[in-house]
Amino acid sequence: MNKFLKLLANSKIGLFLRERTGIRPPVFLFGNQSSFLSSDLFFWRTDNGFSTIFRASDILKKYYDSKSELTLIFYDSKGDFLLQETFEFKHGLAVIKITADLLGMEGMGTFAALNTPTEPLKFDVQVTNRCYVGYGKNASFSMMHGNLTAIKVQSNVKSADFIKHIKPAISSRKGNYTYHIQKPNYSNVKISLIFINPLDRKIEVAVNKKRYQASKFSVIIISIPHEDDCIVVKSDFIWPRPIVFCEKENFIDVHHG
């Protein structure tokens, strides 16, 4: 009986009902969808001499033999919309350098990357873009892949309407979640944690008992004191895993927490 109930709960109809009722909702919210486009909510920064580079693959062409282009949607650190730009794939790849000139500002924020069909699709697709993003100075970048599948849109939505139809791809249910991060014990390395909120609600984050709050699509950046022996993250968000920046003069190492 328990096995049958588990199968029912994880079926498409079960996932749909759990998502809508909030009763044990799934962590990711696209399990009941037959067709969607999704992306991480990536972090960009152009402050203090930083630039950001993004490398994406033509997933629709590779797996579905369908022509596509890359749509990037940028938000500032408060989660406010900045701009939407479209880029062509060349030989199956798109490489975009995100600079202050492109965005019209220095600072930091978030962006989504969606592989956009150039023609209406006549079949279902399930596309998750967790490609590589790099951070650096003087044209030297530390690369990392996406942190989580954060947002989604229906595959038949036109790119011009993405802003209105983007939804979280991860559960917004509240809870008490704790995350422990190993801290390198180097006194001459500056360590910063980057938290991004992909939800339609505010999230609470506490780092070593200091509390912070982030609104939709916004960014929190937290500097870790050298004297802290460990890093304990507590949050009401189910996936409070940060991006970690380690800086030593011109050396930069960026990785997942």
Secondary structure, DSSP 8 states (H G I E B T S, - for coil): -HHHHHHHHTSHHHHHHHHHH-SS--SBTTTT-SSEEEE-EEEEE-STT-EEEEEEE-HHHHHH---EEEEEEEEETTS-EEEEEEE--BTTEEEEEE-HHHHTS-SEEEEEEEEEESS--SS--EEEE--EEEEEETTEEEEEE-S---EEE-TTS-GGGHHHH-EESB------EEEEE-----TT-EEEEEEE--SSS-EEEEETTEEEEE-TT-EEEEEE-TT-S-EEEEESSS----EEEEEETTEEEEEE-
